[in-house]
């Protein structure tokens, strides 16, 4: 493996890890929204 190939793989790995962190934050926000919707439903007696 050349230095360029090695660097490209390291960069790709870092990019993928960053994307996963962003997706995790999105999932956490979705969970907060769904929890709030459930709370509102309970208050409305739905």
C-alpha distance matrix in Angstrom:
0.0 3.8 6.7 8.1 6.1 6.5 10.0 10.7 10.4 12.4 14.9 15.3 16.0 18.5 20.1 20.6 22.2 24.4 25.6 26.5 28.5 30.3 31.1 32.4 34.7 35.9 36.7 38.6 40.6 41.4 42.6 44.8 46.3 47.0 48.6 50.8 51.8 52.8 54.8 56.6 57.4 58.9 61.0 62.2 63.0 60.9
3.8 0.0 3.8 5.3 5.2 6.2 8.6 9.8 10.8 12.4 14.2 15.4 16.6 18.5 20.0 21.2 22.7 24.5 25.8 27.2 28.9 30.5 31.7 33.1 35.1 36.4 37.5 39.3 41.1 42.1 43.5 45.5 46.9 47.9 49.5 51.5 52.6 53.8 55.7 57.3 58.3 60.0 61.9 63.0 64.1 62.0
6.7 3.8 0.0 3.8 5.5 5.0 6.1 8.5 9.9 10.5 12.1 14.1 15.3 16.5 18.2 19.9 21.1 22.5 24.3 25.8 27.1 28.7 30.2 31.6 33.3 34.8 36.1 37.7 39.4 40.7 42.1 43.8 45.3 46.6 48.1 49.9 51.2 52.5 54.1 55.8 57.0 58.6 60.3 61.6 62.8 60.9
8.1 5.3 3.8 0.0 3.8 5.4 5.1 6.0 8.6 9.9 10.4 12.1 14.2 15.3 16.3 18.2 19.9 21.0 22.4 24.3 25.8 26.9 28.5 30.2 31.8 32.9 34.5 36.3 37.7 38.9 40.6 42.3 43.5 44.9 46.6 48.2 49.4 50.9 52.6 54.1 55.3 57.1 58.7 59.8 61.1 59.1
6.1 5.2 5.5 3.8 0.0 3.8 5.5 5.0 6.2 8.7 9.9 10.5 12.3 14.3 15.2 16.4 18.4 20.0 21.0 22.6 24.5 25.8 26.8 28.6 30.5 31.5 32.8 34.7 36.3 37.3 38.9 40.9 42.1 43.1 44.9 46.8 47.8 49.1 51.0 52.6 53.5 55.3 57.1 58.2 59.3 57.1
6.5 6.2 5.0 5.4 3.8 0.0 3.8 5.5 5.2 6.3 8.7 9.9 10.7 12.5 14.3 15.4 16.7 18.5 20.1 21.3 22.9 24.6 25.9 27.1 29.1 30.5 31.6 33.3 35.1 36.3 37.6 39.5 41.1 42.1 43.6 45.6 46.8 48.0 49.7 51.5 52.5 54.1 55.9 57.2 58.3 56.3
10.0 8.6 6.1 5.1 5.5 3.8 0.0 3.8 5.4 5.1 6.1 8.5 9.8 10.6 12.2 14.2 15.4 16.5 18.4 20.0 21.2 22.7 24.4 25.8 27.3 28.8 30.3 31.8 33.4 34.8 36.3 37.9 39.4 40.7 42.2 43.9 45.3 46.7 48.3 49.9 51.1 52.8 54.4 55.7 57.0 55.1
10.7 9.8 8.5 6.0 5.0 5.5 3.8 0.0 3.8 5.5 5.1 6.1 8.6 10.0 10.5 12.2 14.2 15.3 16.5 18.4 20.1 21.1 22.5 24.3 26.0 27.0 28.5 30.4 31.8 32.9 34.7 36.4 37.6 38.9 40.7 42.3 43.4 44.9 46.7 48.1 49.3 51.1 52.8 53.8 55.1 53.1
10.4 10.8 9.9 8.6 6.2 5.2 5.4 3.8 0.0 3.8 5.4 5.0 6.1 8.6 9.8 10.4 12.2 14.2 15.2 16.5 18.4 20.0 20.9 22.5 24.5 25.7 26.7 28.6 30.4 31.4 32.8 34.8 36.2 37.2 38.8 40.8 41.9 43.1 44.9 46.6 47.6 49.2 51.1 52.3 53.3 51.3
12.4 12.4 10.5 9.9 8.7 6.3 5.1 5.5 3.8 0.0 3.8 5.5 5.1 6.3 8.6 9.9 10.6 12.4 14.3 15.5 16.7 18.6 20.1 21.1 23.0 24.6 25.8 27.2 29.1 30.4 31.7 33.4 35.1 36.3 37.6 39.5 40.9 42.1 43.7 45.5 46.7 48.2 49.9 51.3 52.5 50.6
14.9 14.2 12.1 10.4 9.9 8.7 6.1 5.1 5.4 3.8 0.0 3.8 5.4 5.2 6.2 8.6 9.9 10.6 12.4 14.3 15.5 16.6 18.4 20.0 21.4 22.8 24.4 26.0 27.4 28.8 30.5 32.0 33.4 34.8 36.4 38.0 39.3 40.8 42.4 43.9 45.2 46.9 48.5 49.7 51.1 49.2
15.3 15.4 14.1 12.1 10.5 9.9 8.5 6.1 5.0 5.5 3.8 0.0 3.8 5.5 5.0 6.1 8.6 9.8 10.5 12.4 14.3 15.4 16.4 18.3 20.2 21.1 22.5 24.4 25.9 26.9 28.6 30.5 31.7 32.8 34.6 36.4 37.4 38.8 40.7 42.1 43.2 45.0 46.8 47.8 49.1 47.0
16.0 16.6 15.3 14.2 12.3 10.7 9.8 8.6 6.1 5.1 5.4 3.8 0.0 3.8 5.4 5.1 6.2 8.6 9.9 10.6 12.5 14.4 15.3 16.5 18.7 20.0 21.0 22.7 24.6 25.7 26.9 28.9 30.5 31.4 32.9 34.9 36.2 37.3 39.1 40.8 41.9 43.4 45.3 46.6 47.6 45.7
18.5 18.5 16.5 15.3 14.3 12.5 10.6 10.0 8.6 6.3 5.2 5.5 3.8 0.0 3.8 5.5 5.1 6.2 8.7 9.9 10.6 12.4 14.3 15.3 16.8 18.6 20.0 21.2 22.9 24.5 25.8 27.4 29.0 30.4 31.7 33.5 35.0 36.3 37.7 39.4 40.8 42.3 43.9 45.3 46.6 44.9
20.1 20.0 18.2 16.3 15.2 14.3 12.2 10.5 9.8 8.6 6.2 5.0 5.4 3.8 0.0 3.8 5.5 5.1 6.3 8.7 10.0 10.7 12.4 14.3 15.6 16.7 18.4 20.1 21.4 22.7 24.5 26.1 27.3 28.7 30.4 32.0 33.2 34.8 36.4 37.8 39.1 40.9 42.5 43.6 45.0 43.1
20.6 21.2 19.9 18.2 16.4 15.4 14.2 12.2 10.4 9.9 8.6 6.1 5.1 5.5 3.8 0.0 3.8 5.4 5.1 6.3 8.7 9.9 10.5 12.3 14.4 15.3 16.4 18.4 20.1 20.9 22.5 24.5 25.8 26.8 28.5 30.4 31.4 32.8 34.6 36.2 37.2 38.9 40.7 41.8 43.0 41.0
22.2 22.7 21.1 19.9 18.4 16.7 15.4 14.2 12.2 10.6 9.9 8.6 6.2 5.1 5.5 3.8 0.0 3.8 5.4 5.1 6.3 8.7 9.9 10.5 12.6 14.3 15.2 16.6 18.6 20.0 21.1 22.9 24.6 25.7 27.0 29.0 30.4 31.5 33.1 34.9 36.1 37.6 39.3 40.7 41.9 40.1
24.4 24.5 22.5 21.0 20.0 18.5 16.5 15.3 14.2 12.4 10.6 9.8 8.6 6.2 5.1 5.4 3.8 0.0 3.8 5.4 5.1 6.3 8.7 9.9 10.8 12.6 14.3 15.5 16.9 18.6 20.2 21.5 23.0 24.6 26.0 27.5 29.0 30.5 31.9 33.5 34.9 36.5 38.0 39.4 40.8 39.1
25.6 25.8 24.3 22.4 21.0 20.1 18.4 16.5 15.2 14.3 12.4 10.5 9.9 8.7 6.3 5.1 5.4 3.8 0.0 3.8 5.4 5.1 6.2 8.6 9.9 10.6 12.3 14.3 15.4 16.5 18.4 20.1 21.2 22.5 24.4 25.9 27.0 28.6 30.3 31.7 32.9 34.8 36.3 37.4 38.8 36.9
26.5 27.2 25.8 24.3 22.6 21.3 20.0 18.4 16.5 15.5 14.3 12.4 10.6 9.9 8.7 6.3 5.1 5.4 3.8 0.0 3.8 5.4 5.0 6.1 8.6 9.7 10.3 12.2 14.2 15.1 16.4 18.4 19.9 20.8 22.4 24.4 25.5 26.7 28.5 30.2 31.3 32.8 34.7 35.9 37.0 35.2
28.5 28.9 27.1 25.8 24.5 22.9 21.2 20.1 18.4 16.7 15.5 14.3 12.5 10.6 10.0 8.7 6.3 5.1 5.4 3.8 0.0 3.8 5.4 5.0 6.3 8.7 9.9 10.6 12.5 14.3 15.4 16.8 18.6 20.1 21.2 22.9 24.6 25.8 27.1 28.9 30.4 31.8 33.3 34.9 36.2 34.6
30.3 30.5 28.7 26.9 25.8 24.6 22.7 21.1 20.0 18.6 16.6 15.4 14.4 12.4 10.7 9.9 8.7 6.3 5.1 5.4 3.8 0.0 3.8 5.4 5.2 6.4 8.8 10.0 10.8 12.5 14.4 15.6 16.8 18.6 20.1 21.4 22.8 24.6 25.9 27.3 28.8 30.6 31.9 33.2 34.8 33.1
31.1 31.7 30.2 28.5 26.8 25.9 24.4 22.5 20.9 20.1 18.4 16.4 15.3 14.3 12.4 10.5 9.9 8.7 6.2 5.0 5.4 3.8 0.0 3.8 5.4 5.0 6.2 8.6 9.8 10.5 12.3 14.3 15.3 16.4 18.3 20.0 21.0 22.5 24.3 25.7 26.8 28.6 30.3 31.4 32.7 30.8
32.4 33.1 31.6 30.2 28.6 27.1 25.8 24.3 22.5 21.1 20.0 18.3 16.5 15.3 14.3 12.3 10.5 9.9 8.6 6.1 5.0 5.4 3.8 0.0 3.8 5.4 5.1 6.2 8.7 9.8 10.6 12.5 14.3 15.3 16.5 18.5 20.0 21.0 22.6 24.5 25.7 27.0 28.8 30.3 31.4 29.8
34.7 35.1 33.3 31.8 30.5 29.1 27.3 26.0 24.5 23.0 21.4 20.2 18.7 16.8 15.6 14.4 12.6 10.8 9.9 8.6 6.3 5.2 5.4 3.8 0.0 3.8 5.4 5.1 6.3 8.7 9.9 10.7 12.5 14.3 15.3 16.7 18.5 20.0 21.1 22.8 24.5 25.9 27.2 28.8 30.3 28.9
35.9 36.4 34.8 32.9 31.5 30.5 28.8 27.0 25.7 24.6 22.8 21.1 20.0 18.6 16.7 15.3 14.3 12.6 10.6 9.7 8.7 6.4 5.0 5.4 3.8 0.0 3.8 5.4 5.1 6.2 8.7 9.9 10.6 12.3 14.2 15.4 16.5 18.4 20.0 21.1 22.6 24.5 25.9 26.9 28.5 26.8
36.7 37.5 36.1 34.5 32.8 31.6 30.3 28.5 26.7 25.8 24.4 22.5 21.0 20.0 18.4 16.4 15.2 14.3 12.3 10.3 9.9 8.8 6.2 5.1 5.4 3.8 0.0 3.8 5.4 5.0 6.2 8.7 9.9 10.5 12.2 14.3 15.2 16.4 18.3 20.0 20.9 22.6 24.4 25.6 26.7 24.9
38.6 39.3 37.7 36.3 34.7 33.3 31.8 30.4 28.6 27.2 26.0 24.4 22.7 21.2 20.1 18.4 16.6 15.5 14.3 12.2 10.6 10.0 8.6 6.2 5.1 5.4 3.8 0.0 3.8 5.5 5.1 6.3 8.8 9.9 10.5 12.5 14.3 15.3 16.5 18.5 20.0 21.2 22.7 24.4 25.6 24.4
40.6 41.1 39.4 37.7 36.3 35.1 33.4 31.8 30.4 29.1 27.4 25.9 24.6 22.9 21.4 20.1 18.6 16.9 15.4 14.2 12.5 10.8 9.8 8.7 6.3 5.1 5.4 3.8 0.0 3.8 5.4 5.1 6.3 8.7 9.8 10.7 12.4 14.3 15.3 16.6 18.4 20.1 21.2 22.6 24.3 23.0
41.4 42.1 40.7 38.9 37.3 36.3 34.8 32.9 31.4 30.4 28.8 26.9 25.7 24.5 22.7 20.9 20.0 18.6 16.5 15.1 14.3 12.5 10.5 9.8 8.7 6.2 5.0 5.5 3.8 0.0 3.8 5.4 5.1 6.1 8.5 9.9 10.5 12.3 14.2 15.3 16.4 18.4 20.0 20.9 22.4 20.6
42.6 43.5 42.1 40.6 38.9 37.6 36.3 34.7 32.8 31.7 30.5 28.6 26.9 25.8 24.5 22.5 21.1 20.2 18.4 16.4 15.4 14.4 12.3 10.6 9.9 8.7 6.2 5.1 5.4 3.8 0.0 3.8 5.4 5.1 6.0 8.6 9.8 10.5 12.2 14.2 15.2 16.5 18.4 19.8 20.8 19.4
44.8 45.5 43.8 42.3 40.9 39.5 37.9 36.4 34.8 33.4 32.0 30.5 28.9 27.4 26.1 24.5 22.9 21.5 20.1 18.4 16.8 15.6 14.3 12.5 10.7 9.9 8.7 6.3 5.1 5.4 3.8 0.0 3.8 5.5 5.1 6.2 8.7 9.9 10.5 12.4 14.2 15.4 16.6 18.4 19.9 19.0
46.3 46.9 45.3 43.5 42.1 41.1 39.4 37.6 36.2 35.1 33.4 31.7 30.5 29.0 27.3 25.8 24.6 23.0 21.2 19.9 18.6 16.8 15.3 14.3 12.5 10.6 9.9 8.8 6.3 5.1 5.4 3.8 0.0 3.8 5.4 5.1 6.2 8.7 9.8 10.5 12.3 14.3 15.3 16.4 18.3 17.0
47.0 47.9 46.6 44.9 43.1 42.1 40.7 38.9 37.2 36.3 34.8 32.8 31.4 30.4 28.7 26.8 25.7 24.6 22.5 20.8 20.1 18.6 16.4 15.3 14.3 12.3 10.5 9.9 8.7 6.1 5.1 5.5 3.8 0.0 3.8 5.4 5.0 6.2 8.6 9.8 10.4 12.4 14.3 15.2 16.3 14.6
48.6 49.5 48.1 46.6 44.9 43.6 42.2 40.7 38.8 37.6 36.4 34.6 32.9 31.7 30.4 28.5 27.0 26.0 24.4 22.4 21.2 20.1 18.3 16.5 15.3 14.2 12.2 10.5 9.8 8.5 6.0 5.1 5.4 3.8 0.0 3.8 5.5 5.1 6.2 8.7 9.8 10.6 12.5 14.2 15.2 14.3
50.8 51.5 49.9 48.2 46.8 45.6 43.9 42.3 40.8 39.5 38.0 36.4 34.9 33.5 32.0 30.4 29.0 27.5 25.9 24.4 22.9 21.4 20.0 18.5 16.7 15.4 14.3 12.5 10.7 9.9 8.6 6.2 5.1 5.4 3.8 0.0 3.8 5.4 4.9 6.2 8.5 9.8 10.5 12.2 14.1 13.6
51.8 52.6 51.2 49.4 47.8 46.8 45.3 43.4 41.9 40.9 39.3 37.4 36.2 35.0 33.2 31.4 30.4 29.0 27.0 25.5 24.6 22.8 21.0 20.0 18.5 16.5 15.2 14.3 12.4 10.5 9.8 8.7 6.2 5.0 5.5 3.8 0.0 3.8 5.4 5.1 6.1 8.7 9.9 10.4 12.1 10.8
52.8 53.8 52.5 50.9 49.1 48.0 46.7 44.9 43.1 42.1 40.8 38.8 37.3 36.3 34.8 32.8 31.5 30.5 28.6 26.7 25.8 24.6 22.5 21.0 20.0 18.4 16.4 15.3 14.3 12.3 10.5 9.9 8.7 6.2 5.1 5.4 3.8 0.0 3.8 5.5 5.0 6.3 8.7 9.8 10.4 9.2
54.8 55.7 54.1 52.6 51.0 49.7 48.3 46.7 44.9 43.7 42.4 40.7 39.1 37.7 36.4 34.6 33.1 31.9 30.3 28.5 27.1 25.9 24.3 22.6 21.1 20.0 18.3 16.5 15.3 14.2 12.2 10.5 9.8 8.6 6.2 4.9 5.4 3.8 0.0 3.8 5.4 5.1 6.3 8.7 9.8 10.1
56.6 57.3 55.8 54.1 52.6 51.5 49.9 48.1 46.6 45.5 43.9 42.1 40.8 39.4 37.8 36.2 34.9 33.5 31.7 30.2 28.9 27.3 25.7 24.5 22.8 21.1 20.0 18.5 16.6 15.3 14.2 12.4 10.5 9.8 8.7 6.2 5.1 5.5 3.8 0.0 3.8 5.4 5.0 6.1 8.5 8.7
57.4 58.3 57.0 55.3 53.5 52.5 51.1 49.3 47.6 46.7 45.2 43.2 41.9 40.8 39.1 37.2 36.1 34.9 32.9 31.3 30.4 28.8 26.8 25.7 24.5 22.6 20.9 20.0 18.4 16.4 15.2 14.2 12.3 10.4 9.8 8.5 6.1 5.0 5.4 3.8 0.0 3.8 5.4 5.0 6.0 5.1
58.9 60.0 58.6 57.1 55.3 54.1 52.8 51.1 49.2 48.2 46.9 45.0 43.4 42.3 40.9 38.9 37.6 36.5 34.8 32.8 31.8 30.6 28.6 27.0 25.9 24.5 22.6 21.2 20.1 18.4 16.5 15.4 14.3 12.4 10.6 9.8 8.7 6.3 5.1 5.4 3.8 0.0 3.8 5.4 5.0 6.1
61.0 61.9 60.3 58.7 57.1 55.9 54.4 52.8 51.1 49.9 48.5 46.8 45.3 43.9 42.5 40.7 39.3 38.0 36.3 34.7 33.3 31.9 30.3 28.8 27.2 25.9 24.4 22.7 21.2 20.0 18.4 16.6 15.3 14.3 12.5 10.5 9.9 8.7 6.3 5.0 5.4 3.8 0.0 3.8 5.4 7.7
62.2 63.0 61.6 59.8 58.2 57.2 55.7 53.8 52.3 51.3 49.7 47.8 46.6 45.3 43.6 41.8 40.7 39.4 37.4 35.9 34.9 33.2 31.4 30.3 28.8 26.9 25.6 24.4 22.6 20.9 19.8 18.4 16.4 15.2 14.2 12.2 10.4 9.8 8.7 6.1 5.0 5.4 3.8 0.0 3.8 5.5
63.0 64.1 62.8 61.1 59.3 58.3 57.0 55.1 53.3 52.5 51.1 49.1 47.6 46.6 45.0 43.0 41.9 40.8 38.8 37.0 36.2 34.8 32.7 31.4 30.3 28.5 26.7 25.6 24.3 22.4 20.8 19.9 18.3 16.3 15.2 14.1 12.1 10.4 9.8 8.5 6.0 5.0 5.4 3.8 0.0 3.8
60.9 62.0 60.9 59.1 57.1 56.3 55.1 53.1 51.3 50.6 49.2 47.0 45.7 44.9 43.1 41.0 40.1 39.1 36.9 35.2 34.6 33.1 30.8 29.8 28.9 26.8 24.9 24.4 23.0 20.6 19.4 19.0 17.0 14.6 14.3 13.6 10.8 9.2 10.1 8.7 5.1 6.1 7.7 5.5 3.8 0.0
